[in-house]
């Protein structure tokens, strides 16, 4: 792979599997590399699939004060002010129709949903497997409760289908109603149609006065594909999903091995 031609004005990083290590921390080396890049005039922006309530504690721990794109592009959040600037919600009627079409193909699904807003809860229906960790969620017995307030996204799991197969089937039968992304292991999401990380990143970049041609992006999952397509240069982590590696301009070391720092130290030597 050829090296990027010049340093960039905007550095967009995914969180899980990219900027964060497995224990949800950022290494001192990566912090130093980002600090050197920002000292050289670049801006760093977090672009994550997590909704704001599941992102805020991470940003606070990093002392991150700028804009963040959350919820797969649905939410633009000002971390320094703890303020939600923009938010796009999922049409619940369309999502319900999409689910019915998907379940007609796959059989019953396990469901969860992320409610809109700064304090939006994640509701978890029967059978849905929540990953271990500190992220709060509310178990519910009746899936009908998922639909009682505005949502950012709906999460799907299947008793036997793997993530890629479930997402592929969902796109085939309901891709004209909702967006479908694989955002992490066991995380298949239904989103507003047309919404991607690129949607939120382009909105944030306009506010920052930066263009796509001045942006480098780092990610690890298929939900980062649109962000790579929008940015001038896309860097996949060594631990990235094969679909993202296939469209990346380069592949760096893993998130556990300071993959972001490896690239930034080359571009912005201190």
N, C-alpha and C positions, 0 to 999 in steps of 0.2 A: 504494500500500500504506500502511495506517495504521501509525504507529510503535508499538512495544511500549509497554504502559502504564506499566511500572516496571522498574527494574533487577532483575536476577536473582541468585539465590544461587549458581547453578552455571552455568558456561560450559563447554560440551562442544564440543571441536573435533576434527574429523578432521585427519589429518596431510597426506598427499599431495594436492596440488591445492587445499589449504585453508589450513592453518597454514604449511606449508612452501612456499617458492618452488621453482622448478625445480631449483635447485642444492642443495636440501635444507637451506637456511638459513631463519631467521626474521628478518624485518627489524627494525631498531631501533624503528621506529614501532609495529609490532605488539607487540614486547616491552614497550614503554612503556605501550601501551594495556592489555595484560593486567596489568601491574604496578599500574596505577591502579585497575583493577577489583578486583584482589585486596586492595589497600590499603583499598578501600571495603567489603570484607567478602565478596566473591564468591570462590568456589573455581573453579579452572581444572582441567579433566580432559581428557586426551587420550583419544580413542576412535578406534581405528584398525583397519583390516583386517589390518595387518601382525601377524604373530606376534611374540612377545617377542624372539626372537633378532634379528629384523630391525628392531626398534623401539628396543632398549636403547641403542644408540650414539647415536641421535637424542636421546633423553631425557637421556642423560649430557651431551651437548654443550650442551643447553639448561639444564643444571643443574636439571632437573625432578626434584622429590623426592617427589611425591605418588603417588596411585593412577593407573593407566592401564588402560584397557580395550583389549585386544589380540585379534588373531585373529578379527575380526568378532563380538566379544562372548564368545568362548570362554574367554578368559584374563583374569583380574584380577591385575594386577602392581603390586607396590609398588616404585616406581622408586628411592626413597631407600634401601631395604633390599636391592635387587636380589633380591626374593623373589617367587615365584609363589604367589599366595594361593588361587586357584581355577582349575580347567582342565576343559573339557568336550572329550571326544574324539569323533571320527566313528566310527560303527559301520562297520567295514571290510567286513563281509559285506553290509550294506545298500548301501554305496557301490559295491561291486563289481557288485551286481545293478542298481543305478541306471545305472552305466556301460554295462553290457551292453544295457540298454533304450535308452539314448541312442544308442549306436553302431549299433544296429539301424535307427535312423532316419537318422543322419547319415553313417554310414561311420566308418572309423577316426579316432580322436582322438589328439592329442598330449597327453601327461600329465605333470604334476609333482605333488608332494605335500609338505606341511609336517608334519614330525614333532612330536609333543607335547614339552613340557618347556622349561626355561630354555635348554638348548643344542640344541634340536630342529633338525636339519638340514632343508634344503629339497632334495629329490631331484628331478632333472630327467631325464625320459625322452627317448628319441630324437625329434627333430623339434620339441620344445618350444622356443619362442623366449624366452630370458631377456632382460629389459630391461637395457640398459647401466647400469652403476652399481656401487657397492661391495658390494652385498648378496651374501653368500656362498651358493653352491649347489653341489651335488654331482651331476655327470652320471652317469647309469647307462645300461647297455646293455640290461638286461632289465627291462621294466616290472613284472615280478613282485616286484622288490625294493621297490617302493613300499609293499607291503602287509605288510612283515615287522616293523613296530613301530607303536605307537599313533600316530594322525594327528589333526591339527586340521582339515585340509581337503585337498581334491584340486583341482588347477588343470586346466582344460580349454582346449585350443585346437583349432581346426579348420583344415584347409588352405585353405578358401575361405569358409566362413560367417563373417559379422561377429559381433562379441560379442553384440549384442542378439538376433540370429537364433539363435545357438547357445544362449543362455540361455533364450530362449522355447521352443525345442524341448525342451531339458532339463527345463524345468518341466512341459511338457505330458505328457511320457512318464514322468517319474520324480519329479515334485513331491510324490508321496505317500510317497517314501522318503527324500529328502534336501532340504535347502534349496539354492537356486541364486541366486547374486548376481553382478552385474557390479560389480567393485570398482575398475576402472581400465582404461585401454586395453590390450587383449590379456589381461585378467585376468577370466576366468569361473571361479567357485569352487563346489564342492560342499561343503556344510556339514551338521552335524547338523540334522535336521528341527526347525524351530521356533526355531533359534538365530539371533539378529540382534544388531546393535549395541545395540538397546534392551534386550536381555536383560542384557548386561554393564553397561550404563549404569545400569539400575535397581538392580542389585546394588551397584554402587559408590555410587550416590546414597544408598541405605539406610545404608551404612557412614558416609557423610558427614553423615547427618541432613538430607538435602535431598529435596524431593518433585519430581515432574515439573512441577508448577505453578510451581516456582521455577527452571526450567532453560531456558536458551537454547542452541541447537545450531547449529553451522556445518558444512557439508559440501559435497561436489561430485559424488558419484556415486550410482547407485541403491542401493548398499548402505547409504546414509545415510537412506533413506526411513523405515525403521522407527524410527530415532533421532528423526527429525523428528516422527513420529506420537506418540512417547512424550513429547517435550518440549513445553513451553508455546509455544515460538516457534522456528521453523526458518528459518535463513538460508542460502540457496544462494549460492555464489560465481558471479560472472559467467561463469566458465569451466565451470560445472556442466553435467552431463548434463541433457537436456530433461526426462527423467522426474522428476528431483529438483526442477527449477525448477517443475514443474507442481504440486507439493504444498507448496512453500515458502511461508512467510508473507511473506518479502521476498527480494529478490535484491540482493546487494551487489557491490562491485567484485571484480575477480579476485584470486587469491592473489598474483599478481605486483604488484598495485596496492593492497596492504594492505587487502583487503576486510574482514577481521575488525576491524582498527583503526577503519575508517570507522564501523562499528556501535557498537563499544565506546566510542569517544570521545563519541558521542551519548548513550549510556546512563550512562557513568561519567565525566563531565567532570572533569579534574584541576584 
